[in-house]
Amino acid sequence: MDNITVRQGETVFLRCAQGDVVTHTAWLNRSSILYAGEDKWSVDPRVSLVTLNQEEFTIKIENVDMTDEGQYVCAVQTSSRPRTTSVHVLVQVPPKIINLSRDLVVNEGSNVTLMCQASGKPEPSISWKLVSSSGDLASDDEYLEIPSISRQRAGTYECSAVNEIDTDVQTVDITVNYAPTVSEGRDVGVTLGQRGVLECEADAVPEADFEWYKDDRRIFTGFDGLEIVKTASLSKLVFFNVSDGDYSNYTCVALNKLGSSNTSFLLYVVIEPTSSTLLQGPRAVQDGSGGAMGVHLHTCLLLLVFLPFLLKF
């Protein structure tokens, strides 16, 4: 018995050799007659006659599906004795992922299990990988276990179902929530009357909210002419015209539903040298050295004048 391998959705041709002495011929499937000579017995519109003559009897089945797999028999009646020819149709089916975990939002430290199931023939192999990773997190199984998940394991996970026919790929997104961590605050020096900015940056999922404090008093936009500006993970405390009262310690607090973190800043005064100070300093030094040189020269001249009189005595 011969085997015919065909892919799902394609057309399969069933051929049967005839002879001059053939009186009756038929194609059967599971004891059901598909064609008896030119007469179609099957009610399936996908089945049709291709050729019927003294050399061959051929029918075709279009858009083959798994239900068409099995044994087909060509029965030929001759004047002497009947004979049959059998063929087995094997239907190959590309893989299709039929059951996949949904997108997940979990807290850092949780245990996570992803599932991916697929159909197909031959049976597909299943594999998982983290798309954004270097490849250190992978699995060749329907289930991917991630114990105590960290923020570094957040991202898109790809499930691949593969057989010799084709590949099916689908993805699952995992979001990992974690409490804020803030970058260490940098002290800022500002000249009186100038503009100053304190910047506070936080890493958090979900995105952190920010609060600013001067000493122990919370600051809001408009407080003493200040403005708080937030852009994504960064909060800025803006001083448009720094006054004496602004020089102080400030605290930034970043918080979300999982926790909070803070850092401190010092806004300190910077005294810039004035133009008059810059000019007086060097000139004062220059004048001073010039005066000393003048006194020294005057003393030398007096000695030269009175030296002859002193020698006489």
C-alpha positions in Angstrom: 0.0 0.0 0.0 1.4 3.3 -1.0 1.3 6.5 1.1 0.4 9.9 -0.2 1.4 12.9 2.0 -0.4 16.1 1.5 -0.6 19.3 3.4 -3.8 20.6 4.9 -5.6 22.8 2.4 -3.9 21.3 -0.7 -5.4 19.0 -3.4 -4.7 15.3 -3.4 -5.1 13.1 -6.6 -6.0 9.4 -6.3 -5.0 7.5 -9.4 -5.9 3.9 -10.3 -4.6 1.9 -13.3 -7.3 0.3 -15.5 -7.2 -2.2 -18.3 -9.0 -3.3 -21.5 -11.0 -5.9 -19.7 -12.4 -3.7 -16.9 -16.1 -3.8 -16.6 -16.7 -1.9 -13.4 -14.5 0.4 -11.2 -15.0 2.4 -8.1 -13.1 4.5 -5.5 -14.0 3.9 -1.8 -13.1 5.5 1.5 -14.0 3.7 4.7 -16.5 1.4 2.9 -18.2 4.5 1.4 -18.3 4.8 -2.3 -17.0 8.1 -3.7 -17.2 7.3 -7.4 -18.6 4.3 -9.2 -17.3 4.8 -12.8 -18.6 8.2 -13.9 -21.3 8.2 -11.2 -20.6 10.3 -8.2 -21.8 8.8 -4.9 -20.2 11.2 -2.5 -22.1 14.3 -1.5 -18.8 16.2 -0.7 -18.4 19.0 -3.2 -14.6 18.8 -2.8 -14.5 15.4 -4.5 -14.6 15.3 -8.3 -13.7 13.1 -11.2 -10.5 13.9 -13.1 -10.0 11.1 -15.6 -11.8 7.9 -16.5 -10.6 5.9 -19.5 -9.0 2.6 -20.4 -5.7 3.6 -18.8 -6.6 5.3 -15.5 -9.4 6.2 -13.1 -8.4 9.4 -11.2 -10.4 11.5 -8.7 -9.3 14.5 -6.6 -10.1 15.9 -3.2 -9.6 19.6 -2.9 -8.9 21.6 0.3 -7.8 18.5 2.2 -8.4 18.4 5.9 -7.6 16.0 8.8 -10.9 14.2 8.3 -9.7 13.1 4.8 -6.8 11.2 6.2 -7.0 7.4 5.9 -7.2 4.5 3.5 -8.7 4.8 0.0 -9.4 1.7 -2.1 -9.8 1.5 -5.9 -11.9 -1.6 -6.8 -11.6 -2.8 -10.3 -13.9 -5.6 -11.7 -12.5 -7.5 -14.7 -14.0 -10.3 -16.7 -11.9 -12.8 -14.8 -11.7 -11.6 -11.2 -11.8 -8.4 -9.2 -8.7 -6.6 -7.9 -8.1 -3.7 -5.5 -5.4 -1.1 -5.1 -5.1 0.7 -1.8 -3.4 4.0 -0.9 -3.1 5.8 2.5 -3.5 9.5 2.6 -1.5 11.3 5.3 -2.5 14.9 6.0 0.2 17.2 7.4 -1.1 20.2 9.4 0.9 23.3 10.1 1.3 24.2 13.8 -1.3 26.5 15.4 -1.0 27.9 18.9 -4.4 27.2 20.5 -3.9 28.0 24.2 -1.6 30.8 25.4 -1.2 32.7 28.6 -2.6 36.3 28.7 -0.5 39.4 29.3 0.5 39.6 33.0 1.1 42.4 35.5 2.9 41.1 38.6 4.8 42.4 41.5 8.6 41.8 41.7 9.3 38.6 43.6 6.2 36.8 42.4 6.3 33.3 40.9 5.2 33.3 37.2 4.1 30.4 35.0 3.5 30.8 31.2 1.6 28.2 29.2 1.7 27.6 25.4 -0.2 24.7 23.7 -0.4 24.0 20.0 -1.9 21.6 17.5 -0.4 20.3 14.3 0.8 17.2 12.5 3.5 16.2 13.0 3.1 17.3 16.6 4.9 20.6 16.9 7.7 21.3 19.3 7.2 24.2 21.7 9.8 26.7 22.9 9.9 29.9 24.9 12.3 32.8 25.0 12.5 36.3 26.4 12.8 38.6 23.3 14.7 41.4 25.0 17.1 39.0 26.8 20.5 37.8 25.6 19.0 34.3 25.5 19.8 33.1 29.1 16.1 32.6 29.8 14.5 29.9 27.5 12.5 26.7 27.7 11.7 23.8 25.4 8.5 23.0 27.0 4.8 24.1 27.0 5.3 25.7 30.4 7.9 28.4 31.3 8.5 28.7 35.0 10.0 32.0 36.3 10.5 31.8 40.1 10.7 35.1 42.1 10.6 37.3 39.0 12.8 40.4 38.9 12.4 43.6 37.1 15.1 42.5 34.6 12.7 39.6 33.5 10.0 42.0 32.5 9.3 42.2 28.7 7.9 40.3 25.8 8.0 36.5 25.9 7.8 34.6 22.6 6.3 31.1 22.2 7.2 29.2 19.0 5.4 26.1 17.8 7.4 24.4 15.0 7.0 21.3 12.8 8.4 20.4 9.4 5.5 22.2 7.7 5.6 25.7 9.3 6.1 27.8 12.4 3.5 29.7 14.5 4.7 32.4 16.9 2.8 34.4 19.5 3.9 36.6 22.4 3.0 37.4 26.0 3.9 40.7 27.7 4.9 40.6 31.4 5.0 43.9 33.4 6.8 43.7 36.7 5.9 46.3 39.3 8.5 47.5 41.8 8.9 50.3 44.4 10.8 53.5 43.5 14.6 53.9 43.8 15.9 57.5 43.5 19.2 58.7 42.3 21.4 60.3 44.9 20.7 64.0 45.2 23.3 66.5 44.0 23.8 69.7 46.0 23.5 72.9 43.9 25.1 76.3 44.3 23.3 79.3 43.0 24.1 83.0 43.1 21.6 85.2 44.8 18.9 86.4 42.4 19.7 83.8 39.8 17.7 80.8 38.5 18.3 77.4 40.2 17.0 73.9 39.6 17.1 70.7 41.8 16.5 67.5 39.8 15.1 64.2 41.3 15.1 61.1 39.1 13.3 57.8 40.1 13.1 54.3 38.6 9.8 52.7 39.4 6.9 50.7 37.9 4.2 51.9 37.9 5.6 55.4 37.3 6.4 57.2 40.6 4.7 60.4 41.9 7.0 63.0 43.5 6.7 65.1 46.6 9.2 67.9 47.6 9.9 69.2 51.1 11.8 72.1 52.5 13.1 71.0 55.8 9.9 69.2 57.0 7.4 71.4 55.1 5.9 70.1 51.9 6.3 72.4 48.8 3.7 72.9 46.1 3.9 74.8 42.8 3.5 78.5 43.5 5.1 78.2 47.0 7.4 81.2 47.4 7.5 81.5 43.6 8.7 78.0 43.1 7.5 75.6 40.4 7.5 71.7 40.3 7.9 70.3 36.9 7.4 66.5 36.2 8.4 64.7 33.0 8.2 60.9 33.1 10.7 59.7 35.7 12.1 63.1 36.5 10.9 65.9 38.8 12.4 69.4 38.9 12.1 72.0 41.7 12.7 75.3 39.9 13.7 78.6 41.6 13.2 81.5 39.3 14.8 84.1 41.5 16.8 82.7 44.4 16.5 84.7 47.6 18.3 84.4 50.9 15.3 82.3 52.3 15.7 79.7 49.6 19.2 78.5 50.8 18.3 75.4 52.7 18.0 71.6 52.7 15.4 70.0 50.4 14.0 66.4 50.2 12.5 64.7 47.2 10.2 61.7 47.9 9.3 59.3 45.0 6.4 56.9 45.7 4.0 54.4 44.1 1.7 51.8 45.4 4.6 49.5 46.3 6.7 51.9 48.4 8.7 55.0 48.5 12.3 56.3 48.4 13.8 59.7 49.1 17.0 61.8 48.6 18.2 65.1 50.0 19.6 68.2 48.4 21.4 71.4 49.6 20.8 74.7 47.9 23.8 76.8 48.9 24.9 80.3 48.0 27.7 81.1 45.5 29.3 84.5 45.8 30.7 85.6 42.4 33.6 88.2 42.5 32.5 91.7 41.2 34.2 93.6 38.5 35.6 96.2 40.9 37.1 93.5 43.1 38.8 91.9 40.1 40.2 95.3 39.1 41.4 96.5 42.5 43.1 93.3 43.5 45.9 93.2 40.9 46.3 97.0 40.9 46.7 97.1 44.6 49.4 94.5 44.4 51.1 96.3 41.6 51.0 99.7 43.3 52.3 98.2 46.5 55.3 96.6 44.8 56.0 99.8 42.9 56.0 101.9 46.1 58.5 99.5 47.7 60.8 99.8 44.7 60.6 103.6 44.9 61.6 103.7 48.6 64.5 101.4 47.9 65.8 103.6 45.1 65.5 106.8 47.1 67.6 105.2 49.9 70.3 104.3 47.5 70.5 107.8 46.1 70.9 109.3 49.5 73.7 107.0 50.4 75.6 107.9 47.2 75.2 111.7 48.0 76.4 111.5 51.6 79.0 108.8 51.2 82.0 111.2 50.3 81.3 113.3 53.4 81.2 110.3 55.7 84.6 109.1 54.3 86.2 112.5 55.2 85.5 111.8 58.9 
